[in-house]
Amino acid sequence: MSRFNFSPTLLHGVMCIQRKPIEDERGFLTRFFCAEEFIAAGVNKPIAQINHTFTHKKGTVRGLHFQHPPHAEIKLVSCLKGKIFDVAIDLRHGSPTFLHWHGEILSAKNYKSLLIPEGYAHGFQTLANDCELIYLHTANYNSAAESALNATDPKLNIAWPLPISDISERDHNHPTVGPEFQGIIL
């Protein structure tokens, strides 16, 4: 029995994954990852790192982060507590959807995850206080390969659902997309 529904989005490789909980009077069980089912859906890289984040304040934006090849990564993002607006931005050089974004609401209650492939930036906004996320990555973090874009860049025109209540100084100072930005070559 499959524990996931994989739904493609308009951005190549970005998938909304609906986890199927098994529930009874005690609570529930959901599976976040199953190599066999993910391989069948076309995701065939092993998980190299798992990260857990906590964000206090509703309206906070984190991101838009990515890693350059050869350290580019696939991310599987899930919300354990609270509710977020999760965003993937296509940065693939020559892509017909270059700089387009896709957003999904992920929450502890809706059992959704967002699969973000290599060549995409990722960020999110908390829609509740005290949000916890778990990220599964196919590559280890590499500080020399890390980069980011500004989450408030008018060229990206991300429709954040709430006014931004908090953003780190580091994220606030990420560059906007200029004419020199040609994207990521995978």
N, C-alpha and C positions, 0 to 999 in steps of 0.2 A: 504494500500500500504506500503510495507516494505521500510524503509529508509536506510537499511544497507545490504551489502553482507558480510557474515562471511566466511573467507577462512582459513582453518587450514594450519599450516606449518608442517614441519617435526618434530618439537618439540611438544610433547603432551601438549595440552591446549593453546599454543601460537597461536593467531589468528591475521591475518591481516584483518582489518575491513574497507571496502570501504563505505564511506558515500555517499549517493545519493543526490546531491543538487537539489533544485528547483530554477531555474533561470529564470529571465526575464530581461527587459531593465533596471530595477532599480538595479539589482545585484543578490544575491542568499540568500538562507536559507539552512543550513544543521543542522541536529540533531546530537549531540555528544553522546547522551545516551537516551535510551528508555527502561525502566525496562521490559516491556512486550516482546519486541524483544530480549533483552539480555537473559532473562529467557528461551525463546524458543530456544536460541542458547546454553543453558547449563550454563550460567553465572547467578547465582541466589543469589548473595550477594548484600546487599544494599550499596550504596555509602556513605562513612563516612566522607570523606575529599576531597576537591578540591584544588590543588595547581597550581600556575602559575609561570613560570620561564622566565627570560630574560637573554640571553647570547650575549655579544657584538661582540666577535671576531670569525671569520671563522676559523675552525680547532680546536676549543676548545673541549676538552673531559670532560664530567661529568659522574661520576659513578666509579664503578659498585656497586650499592647499593641494599640492601635487608634487610628485617626484619625477625628475628627468630620467630617461633611459640611460644606462641599463638597469636602473633601480625603480623604474615605473612599476606600479602595483595595481592589482585589482583590490577593491575594498568592498566588503559586505558590511553595511551599517544597519544596526538594529537598536531600537529604543527599549530599554529595560524599565524605565520609570519616567513618567511624564509624557510629553508630546512635543515633537519637533517638526519643522519644515526642512526637509533634507534636499540638497541641491547638487546636481552634477552638471558641469559645464564642459562642452566638447572643445578640447584644445588641439585636436589632431590636425596637423598640417595638411591642407588640401581637402579636408572633409567638407562635404556639402552642408553640414550643420555646424561648421566651425563657429565658435563663440555662442552657439545656442545653448540653452539650459533646460533642464527638466527638474521639477520639484515634486516631492511626495510628502504627505504627512505620515510620519511614523510615530506610533505610540505604544505604550505598554499594553493597551487594550485592543489595538487593531491587528497585532501579529504580523505586521509588514516589515520587510527589510528592503533596502535599496542596494543593488549590485552596481558598482561603478567600475568600469573597465580602465585599463591602462590608457593614458592619453587624455584623461579627464581631471579637472579640478573638482574639489569637494568642499562644501561648507554647509552649515545649518543654522537655523534660528530656533531658539527655544520658545515654545508656545505655552509653557507652564513653568512654574518655579521648580527647582530641584530635579532636573532631568539627568538621567544616566543613560549612556550609550555604550554599546560594545561594538568594536570594529574588528573584523577579521581581515588580515592583510596577506597578500601573496609574496610580499618582499619585506625585508627588514628595513626599518627607518635608516636613512643615510643622510646626515645633515648636509653633506656636500652636494647632494642631488636634489635637495628640497627647494621648492620655490612656491610662490603664491601670487594671486591677483587680489586686487582690492574689491571687497564685497559690495561696496557702494559705487562702483564704476558705472557711470551712465551708459557707456558703450555696451556693457553686459545687460543692463536694465533688468536686474532680478527683482521680481515683485515680492519682496519680503512681506509677509502677512501683517506684521506689527511694526510700529516705529522701533528703531534700534535703540534699546535701552542701555546696552553695554557692548563694547568690543575692545579687545586688548589693544594697547598702543601699537604692538607689533603688527597685528592684523589691520589696524586702521592705516598704518603707513605702507602697506603693500602697494606696489605700483598699479596704475591703471593701464589698460591696454592701449599702447601707442602703435603707430604705423610700423615700427620696427619689429613688433611681435608677430612672428610668422607661425607660431604654434609649436607643437611637439612632433618630431619625426620619430616614429616608432620603428 
